Amino acid sequence: MLQRRTLLASAAPLLASPALAQSLTRVQLRLKWLPQTQFAGFYLALERGHYRAEGLDLTINPGGPNIQGETIVASGAEQFGVTGGIDSFFAARERQLPVICIGMNHQITPFVFVAKRASNINSLEDFRGKRVTAWFTGAHLVLYGMLAARGITRESVNIQPQQVSVTPFINGETDVCAATWYNELNTIRARLGGDANLRLFSAEDYGISIPRDTLVANQAFAQANPRAVAGFLRASIKGWREAKAEPAAGLESVMKIAPTLDRAHQIAMLPEAIRLMQAGPAATQGWFALDAGVIKRAHDFFVEQRVLQAPLDLAAAFRPEYLQSIPLPERMA
């Protein structure tokens, strides 16, 4: 059974002396998936009392395939969430859900499209007539954009919804599949003998970058509790910085919650998750960077793909002030 871990103690308010103790503010963080080292920094920050030190009594709740984090956070039942791609956040804002984005976990597109070298698929042009699968939760839209960048019609490719498992690709039932850098790709590499036997097609190679794992907050809570939001971000950054410096500790913080996880798989996942979190804008803006240019280009991509019916008010949806209240040196790796 998954455990929920809550740390209770007195803590100082944001930017105040530790001597000025106050009661803790109870908050909850909803993950987009079950516990794994993709979220190690949050678990390590909780274990080491970093949220408590910011005056927060935090509970981390697991996600799953049928859980919509934006909807839960919008309801006010939970205050924070690590949710899906920036596209799902755009969709939530289009539905006028009261959630704001306070940070971005993965600064670049966290998945690639994979083909076997033996299949002689060496370019996107070779996708024509092939069986290509993608998750119809945003990855398919990225695929459409990549094909369009090469003048390839999506009708010329046999595009099908992808299952959770990559077994159909490994078994040769499909020619190309989507795979996250930190999860499915590790499985494919292990089963098929590594990158020497694979071809990888990255969205960034075709001028597309879709950040994912948005860090969201309930809008009303954030407006009423700006110090709590900044404190949550500060504690989370500390946890991720320590997970990077001490990967064994990050691993164990997750294994304590979900001891049946495949340890080797989790070990391989953590550095890839951290690489995605520190890519692109994070190099100069730090953990959870909200880069206006990247956000605008992703937004315009989804307007072009007609995922969004009309442009959104990005200034209202993306709120970097909470992150920016933390000095830049404290946000850096």
Buried (B, 14 or more C-beta within 10 A) or exposed (E): EEEEEBBEEEBBBBEEEEEEBEEBBEBBBBBBBBBBBBBBBBBBBBBBEBBBBBBBBBBBBBBEEEBBBBBBBBEEEBBBBBBBBBBBBBBBBBEEBBBBBBBBBBBBBBBBBBBBEEBEBEEBEBBBEBBBBBBEBBBBBBBBBBBBBEEBEEEEBBBBEBEEEBEBBBEEEBBBBBBBBBBBBBBBBEBBEEEEEBBBBBBEEBEBBBBBBBBBBBBEBBEEBBBBBBBBBBBBBBBBBBBBEEBEBBBBBBBEBBEEBEBEBBBBBBBBBBBBBBBBBBEEBBBBBBBEEBBEBBBEBBBEBEBBEEEBEBEEBBBBEBBBBBEEEEBBB
